[in-house]
Each structure stands twice: as structure tokens, then as C-alpha cells.
Amino acid sequence: MKTIIFTTVICGIASLGGCTSNDPKERAADAIESNASAQASEIKATAAQRAEVLQNQSSQLATEADKAGGYQGQTLNVRADALKKESHIVKAQASAQADAVKAAGDAQAKAIRSQ
């Protein structure tokens, strides 16, 4: 939620800077870039929350594994490791998706500016 507020504030400040331009194309391009940046930030924030949940589950399973011992403990450790790896994958996927959204926004803005 803090990320959304921060992004909104940044977008608002950025849009104030854009007020000096009366060119509708430039304003549209700036809006596309701002929206893409905000969407990318939201993707990363959502993934970070999901990854944190997975990390917490992993830690809980590791604790249970230590208590259980034996084959049950080994099984729980495997699950804990899998959750930890999944959390890293979630972050990496979100980063790639956010980069793609931002790149698409930049490309659209560039296309508008070049018209």
C-alpha cells in the first residue's frame, strides 16, 4: 500500500512538471510512461508480498522439520526449500513482468512522440 501511495505522489509531482508543455502528444506520452511505471511498481509490490508469505511458510516448515526429525523432518525440509525457491521465482518473474510493462509503456510513448 505504501508503494501505491508513493507511486501516486511521484506521478503527481511528475505530472506537475509536465504542465509546462501544452503539446497534447507530449502529455499523452508522459501519462503512458507514468501509468506504466505505476503498474510496474504495483506488480513488484504484489510479488514482494506474495514472496514474503512463501518465505514465512518456508520458515514455519523448517521449524516443524527440526522438531519432527527423521523422515518426516526430511520431507518437511524439502517442502520448506521448495517454498523458499518459489519465493525467489515469484520475485524474478515479477521483475521481468514489471520491466516488460515499463518497456511497453516507453515504446508507446516514443511512438506517440515520433508522430
N, CA, C and O of each residue as an XYZ file, in Angstrom:
460
protein
N       0.824     -1.190      0.000
C       0.000      0.000      0.000
C       0.866      1.251      0.000
O       0.551      2.233     -0.672
N       1.980      1.208      0.772
C       2.881      2.357      0.803
C       3.448      2.628     -0.581
O       3.635      3.780     -0.973
N       3.719      1.552     -1.321
C       4.271      1.699     -2.665
C       3.282      2.406     -3.577
O       3.668      3.247     -4.388
N       2.012      2.065     -3.443
C       0.988      2.686     -4.282
C       0.905      4.177     -3.983
O       0.837      4.996     -4.899
N       0.910      4.525     -2.707
C       0.834      5.933     -2.312
C       2.059      6.676     -2.817
O       1.943      7.760     -3.388
N       3.241      6.089     -2.603
C       4.480      6.715     -3.053
C       4.458      6.917     -4.564
O       4.829      7.983     -5.056
N       4.027      5.901     -5.293
C       3.972      5.988     -6.751
C       2.990      7.066     -7.189
O       3.264      7.814     -8.128
N       1.860      7.149     -6.517
C       0.866      8.163     -6.846
C       1.427      9.562     -6.624
O       1.212     10.459     -7.439
N       2.147      9.745     -5.518
C       2.754     11.044     -5.227
C       3.782     11.392     -6.290
O       3.815     12.516     -6.789
N       4.625     10.418     -6.634
C       5.644     10.653     -7.654
C       4.994     10.998     -8.993
O       5.432     11.917     -9.686
N       3.949     10.258     -9.348
C       3.250     10.533    -10.609
C       2.628     11.926    -10.587
O       2.639     12.632    -11.595
N       2.092     12.314     -9.449
C       1.510     13.644     -9.317
C       2.546     14.734     -9.483
O       2.310     15.731    -10.165
N       3.701     14.539     -8.855
C       4.787     15.509     -8.982
C       5.275     15.558    -10.423
O       5.515     16.635    -10.969
N       5.419     14.397    -11.031
C       5.872     14.339    -12.420
C       4.875     15.030    -13.346
O       5.267     15.694    -14.305
N       3.599     14.871    -13.056
C       2.600     15.500    -13.914
C       2.612     17.016    -13.757
O       2.282     17.734    -14.701
N       2.987     17.513    -12.582
C       3.106     18.956    -12.404
C       4.216     19.511    -13.281
O       4.088     20.590    -13.860
N       5.294     18.769    -13.370
C       6.387     19.181    -14.235
C       5.958     19.198    -15.687
O       6.453     20.008    -16.471
N       5.056     18.325    -16.052
C       4.573     18.253    -17.422
C       3.573     19.346    -17.768
O       3.199     19.497    -18.931
N       3.138     20.108    -16.776
C       2.152     21.156    -17.028
C       2.711     22.272    -17.899
O       1.947     23.024    -18.504
N       4.033     22.391    -17.971
C       4.609     23.450    -18.779
C       4.471     23.150    -20.265
O       4.578     24.058    -21.090
N       4.236     21.901    -20.614
C       4.088     21.521    -22.017
C       2.608     21.541    -22.390
O       1.775     20.908    -21.742
N       2.308     22.284    -23.448
C       0.927     22.322    -23.928
C       0.700     21.333    -25.053
O      -0.413     21.221    -25.567
N       1.733     20.620    -25.437
C       1.640     19.660    -26.531
C       0.859     18.434    -26.065
O       1.303     17.732    -25.157
N      -0.293     18.168    -26.672
C      -1.106     17.018    -26.255
C      -0.377     15.685    -26.424
O      -0.561     14.765    -25.626
N       0.446     15.585    -27.461
C       1.201     14.349    -27.667
C       2.173     14.113    -26.517
O       2.304     12.994    -26.023
N       2.842     15.159    -26.104
C       3.813     15.038    -25.007
C       3.105     14.673    -23.706
O       3.587     13.836    -22.943
N       1.965     15.302    -23.460
C       1.202     14.974    -22.250
C       0.726     13.529    -22.291
O       0.783     12.828    -21.281
N       0.258     13.078    -23.448
C      -0.202     11.691    -23.577
C       0.955     10.722    -23.373
O       0.802      9.702    -22.700
N       2.102     11.034    -23.946
C       3.277     10.173    -23.787
C       3.721     10.123    -22.329
O       4.061      9.059    -21.813
N       3.717     11.279    -21.671
C       4.085     11.320    -20.251
C       3.115     10.498    -19.404
O       3.525      9.797    -18.478
N       1.829     10.591    -19.730
C       0.821      9.835    -18.980
C       1.019      8.334    -19.164
O       0.891      7.566    -18.211
N       1.328      7.923    -20.377
C       1.571      6.497    -20.638
C       2.772      6.017    -19.843
O       2.729      4.948    -19.233
N       3.844      6.798    -19.843
C       5.043      6.417    -19.085
C       4.754      6.349    -17.591
O       5.204      5.428    -16.909
N       4.008      7.316    -17.086
C       3.659      7.320    -15.660
C       2.806      6.116    -15.292
O       3.037      5.467    -14.271
N       1.822      5.824    -16.129
C       0.952      4.674    -15.861
C       1.728      3.368    -15.907
O       1.514      2.486    -15.074
N       2.622      3.240    -16.868
C       3.432      2.024    -16.970
C       4.337      1.874    -15.752
O       4.505      0.776    -15.221
N       4.908      2.971    -15.325
C       5.778      2.937    -14.147
C       4.994      2.564    -12.892
O       5.463      1.777    -12.070
N       3.809      3.128    -12.751
C       2.966      2.803    -11.598
C       2.538      1.340    -11.624
O       2.526      0.673    -10.589
N       2.191      0.849    -12.800
C       1.784     -0.551    -12.930
C       2.961     -1.474    -12.612
O       2.784     -2.499    -11.954
N       4.148     -1.119    -13.074
C       5.344     -1.924    -12.789
C       5.627     -1.961    -11.291
O       5.975     -3.009    -10.747
N       5.480     -0.832    -10.637
C       5.691     -0.780     -9.188
C       4.678     -1.642     -8.447
O       5.020     -2.318     -7.476
N       3.448     -1.616     -8.902
C       2.393     -2.422     -8.275
C       2.667     -3.913     -8.456
O       2.453     -4.701     -7.535
N       3.135     -4.297     -9.626
C       3.475     -5.704     -9.883
C       4.551     -6.163     -8.910
O       4.451     -7.238     -8.317
N       5.575     -5.343     -8.753
C       6.679     -5.704     -7.851
C       6.220     -5.750     -6.394
O       6.632     -6.633     -5.641
N       5.376     -4.810     -5.997
C       4.894     -4.786     -4.613
C       4.036     -6.008     -4.304
O       4.168     -6.611     -3.239
N       3.167     -6.368     -5.226
C       2.326     -7.549     -5.040
C       3.174     -8.808     -4.937
O       2.919     -9.671     -4.097
N       4.172     -8.908     -5.785
C       5.063    -10.072     -5.755
C       5.860    -10.121     -4.458
O       6.081    -11.198     -3.904
N       6.286     -8.979     -3.979
C       7.042     -8.945     -2.725
C       6.186     -9.448     -1.567
O       6.675    -10.167     -0.696
N       4.918     -9.072     -1.559
C       4.014     -9.556     -0.513
C       3.821    -11.061     -0.614
O       3.851    -11.765      0.395
N       3.626    -11.548     -1.818
C       3.440    -12.992     -2.025
C       4.707    -13.755     -1.643
O       4.634    -14.816     -1.023
N       5.858    -13.217     -2.011
C       7.134    -13.864     -1.684
C       7.356    -13.898     -0.176
O       7.899    -14.866      0.356
N       6.939    -12.847      0.505
C       7.083    -12.815      1.964
C       6.237    -13.909      2.615
O       6.684    -14.565      3.556
N       5.030    -14.102      2.121
C       4.168    -15.169      2.637
C       4.840    -16.525      2.429
O       4.857    -17.358      3.335
N       5.389    -16.742      1.245
C       6.071    -18.006      0.955
C       7.289    -18.203      1.855
O       7.543    -19.314      2.321
N       8.031    -17.145      2.097
C       9.202    -17.223      2.980
C       8.775    -17.579      4.402
O       9.420    -18.390      5.067
N       7.690    -16.970      4.860
C       7.187    -17.280      6.204
C       6.746    -18.735      6.307
O       7.024    -19.404      7.303
N       6.065    -19.220      5.285
C       5.652    -20.624      5.280
C       6.872    -21.539      5.283
O       6.884    -22.570      5.956
N       7.883    -21.158      4.535
C       9.119    -21.936      4.483
C       9.775    -22.003      5.859
O      10.220    -23.067      6.291
N       9.829    -20.880      6.532
C      10.430    -20.842      7.873
C       9.651    -21.703      8.858
O      10.238    -22.407      9.679
N       8.329    -21.642      8.773
C       7.499    -22.458      9.663
C       7.727    -23.943      9.420
O       7.830    -24.725     10.365
N       7.805    -24.329      8.157
C       8.047    -25.738      7.844
C       9.432    -26.178      8.301
O       9.600    -27.304      8.770
N      10.413    -25.313      8.171
C      11.766    -25.653      8.619
C      11.790    -25.862     10.132
O      12.473    -26.758     10.629
N      11.051    -25.041     10.853
C      10.959    -25.198     12.308
C      10.282    -26.519     12.656
O      10.743    -27.248     13.534
N       9.186    -26.822     11.963
C       8.497    -28.098     12.186
C       9.406    -29.276     11.841
O       9.376    -30.305     12.516
N      10.201    -29.129     10.807
C      11.112    -30.199     10.390
C      12.149    -30.479     11.471
O      12.481    -31.633     11.740
N      12.656    -29.420     12.086
C      13.635    -29.592     13.163
C      13.023    -30.337     14.342
O      13.669    -31.180     14.965
N      11.774    -30.014     14.636
C      11.095    -30.676     15.752
C      10.764    -32.128     15.424
O      10.879    -33.004     16.281
N      10.355    -32.380     14.189
C       9.900    -33.719     13.806
C      11.052    -34.706     13.679
O      10.969    -35.833     14.165
N      12.111    -34.285     13.033
C      13.240    -35.183     12.819
C      12.881    -36.341     11.900
O      11.755    -36.428     11.411
N      13.829    -37.216     11.672
C      13.604    -38.419     10.866
C      13.140    -38.112      9.462
O      13.408    -37.045      8.911
N      12.425    -39.091      8.889
C      11.942    -38.939      7.523
C      10.903    -37.827      7.395
O      10.860    -37.120      6.389
N      10.076    -37.682      8.415
C       9.085    -36.611      8.373
C       9.791    -35.254      8.341
O       9.382    -34.354      7.607
N      10.835    -35.116      9.127
C      11.610    -33.872      9.125
C      12.254    -33.608      7.772
O      12.282    -32.473      7.295
N      12.768    -34.667      7.163
C      13.378    -34.519      5.836
C      12.347    -34.074      4.800
O      12.612    -33.215      3.960
N      11.174    -34.679      4.884
C      10.096    -34.314      3.963
C       9.706    -32.850      4.142
O       9.519    -32.130      3.161
N       9.586    -32.417      5.374
C       9.230    -31.024      5.644
C      10.325    -30.072      5.169
O      10.029    -28.982      4.681
N      11.584    -30.475      5.309
C      12.687    -29.640      4.824
C      12.649    -29.481      3.306
O      12.942    -28.409      2.778
N      12.286    -30.554      2.613
C      12.164    -30.475      1.154
C      11.073    -29.479      0.779
O      11.255    -28.664     -0.126
N       9.949    -29.543      1.468
C       8.854    -28.602      1.201
C       9.273    -27.167      1.530
O       8.945    -26.234      0.797
N       9.998    -27.001      2.634
C      10.469    -25.667      3.021
C      11.406    -25.100      1.959
O      11.300    -23.930      1.589
N      12.318    -25.929      1.473
C      13.237    -25.479      0.424
C      12.484    -25.107     -0.852
O      12.812    -24.123     -1.514
N      11.477    -25.901     -1.184
C      10.683    -25.618     -2.386
C       9.959    -24.277     -2.265
O       9.902    -23.514     -3.230
N       9.414    -23.990     -1.101
C       8.730    -22.711     -0.895
C       9.708    -21.544     -0.977
O       9.387    -20.486     -1.518
N      10.886    -21.748     -0.442
C      11.907    -20.699     -0.498
C      12.298    -20.418     -1.948
O      12.411    -19.261     -2.355
N      12.504    -21.478     -2.722
C      12.833    -21.316     -4.142
C      11.680    -20.651     -4.896
O      11.898    -19.806     -5.764
N      10.461    -21.042     -4.557
C       9.298    -20.446     -5.214
C       9.236    -18.946     -4.953
O       8.885    -18.174     -5.845
N       9.573    -18.531     -3.738
C       9.541    -17.100     -3.429
C      10.538    -16.329     -4.293
O      10.258    -15.209     -4.721
N      11.694    -16.928     -4.545
C      12.683    -16.279     -5.409
C      12.184    -16.206     -6.855
O      12.408    -15.216     -7.552
N      11.513    -17.256     -7.289
C      10.965    -17.283     -8.649
C       9.863    -16.237     -8.804
O       9.773    -15.570     -9.835
N       9.029    -16.097     -7.780
C       7.955    -15.101     -7.814
C       8.545    -13.704     -7.989
O       8.047    -12.909     -8.786
N       9.599    -13.413     -7.245
C      10.241    -12.095     -7.357
C      10.862    -11.894     -8.735
O      10.719    -10.830     -9.336
N      11.549    -12.915     -9.232
C      12.193    -12.803    -10.544
C      11.158    -12.623    -11.655
O      11.345    -11.817    -12.566
N      10.068    -13.382    -11.567
C       9.010    -13.279    -12.566
C       8.383    -11.884    -12.539
O       8.134    -11.290    -13.588
N       8.134    -11.371    -11.350
C       7.534    -10.043    -11.227
C       8.470     -8.971    -11.770
O       8.032     -8.023    -12.421
N       9.745     -9.129    -11.499
C      10.715     -8.161    -12.006
C      10.723     -8.150    -13.530
O      10.743     -7.087    -14.150
N      10.705     -9.332    -14.125
C      10.680     -9.424    -15.587
C       9.384     -8.844    -16.148
O       9.397     -8.138    -17.156
N       8.270     -9.147    -15.490
C       6.981     -8.635    -15.949
C       6.933     -7.113    -15.814
O       6.446     -6.424    -16.710
N       7.434     -6.596    -14.704
C       7.450     -5.149    -14.496
C       8.333     -4.462    -15.538
O       7.972     -3.412    -16.070
N       9.479     -5.055    -15.823
C      10.362     -4.493    -16.852
C       9.669     -4.475    -18.212
O       9.808     -3.514    -18.969
N       8.927     -5.531    -18.520
C       8.215     -5.608    -19.799
C       7.116     -4.549    -19.883
O       6.933     -3.925    -20.928
N       6.395     -4.350    -18.799
C       5.335     -3.333    -18.772
C       5.940     -1.949    -18.970
O       5.424     -1.137    -19.738
N       7.032     -1.692    -18.272
C       7.692     -0.393    -18.389
C       8.240     -0.188    -19.801
O       8.115      0.899    -20.366
N       8.843     -1.223    -20.367
C       9.374     -1.118    -21.730
C       8.257     -0.881    -22.745
O       8.422     -0.104    -23.685
N       7.127     -1.547    -22.553
C       5.988     -1.346    -23.454
C       5.469      0.086    -23.354
O       5.146      0.710    -24.364
N       5.393      0.597    -22.133
C       4.962      1.982    -21.948
C       5.925      2.965    -22.587
O       5.511      3.933    -23.224
N       7.216      2.708    -22.410
C       8.226      3.575    -23.020
C       8.129      3.534    -24.548
O       8.263      4.562    -25.212
N       7.897      2.343    -25.095
C       7.775      2.200    -26.550
C       6.542      2.936    -27.073
O       6.599      3.595    -28.111
N       5.430      2.817    -26.349
C       4.213      3.525    -26.765
C       4.430      5.036    -26.713
O       4.019      5.766    -27.614
N       5.081      5.491    -25.646
C       5.342      6.923    -25.505
C       6.265      7.412    -26.622
O       6.057      8.489    -27.180
N       7.263      6.630    -26.936
C       8.193      7.000    -28.009
C       7.458      7.066    -29.346
O       7.704      7.964    -30.151
N       6.559      6.119    -29.578
C       5.784      6.112    -30.822
C       4.909      7.355    -30.924
O       4.790      7.947    -31.997
N       4.302      7.748    -29.821
C       3.457      8.945    -29.821
C       4.294     10.185    -30.088
O       3.901     11.057    -30.863
N       5.444     10.256    -29.446
C       6.309     11.432    -29.619
C       6.852     11.538    -31.045
O       7.116     12.637    -31.533
N       7.014     10.404    -31.704
C       7.605     10.426    -33.049
C       6.589     10.750    -34.142
O       6.970     10.944    -35.296
N       5.328     10.811    -33.805
C       4.289     11.102    -34.807
C       4.307     12.554    -35.212
O       3.502     12.972    -36.044
